[in-house]
């Protein structure tokens, strides 16, 4: 059973999977009762949503299928992956470093 102030929860890092189901608002709601937990949402996050997740309190954001779907091997010159990564970089370029 978890209790407020439990030492095992302080400073913990937790992955939130599939994050796409709860969205940034769901993460923001989790941060309320767990302010010392560093959440890393993964699963179902679009590349253009990075800023919204960080604004909601995410420590980092993980990508999988949205960044590199199974069909990516058909992108022989790497242009599609480059384009997807550029969307993430553009999202982050205007943000102050933490």
Secondary structure, DSSP 8 states (H G I E B T S, - for coil): ---TT-TTTTT-EEEETTHHHHHHHHHHHHHHHTTT-EEEEESS--GGGHHHHHHTT-SEEE-STTTS-GGGGG-TTSHHHHHHHHHHHHHHHTS---
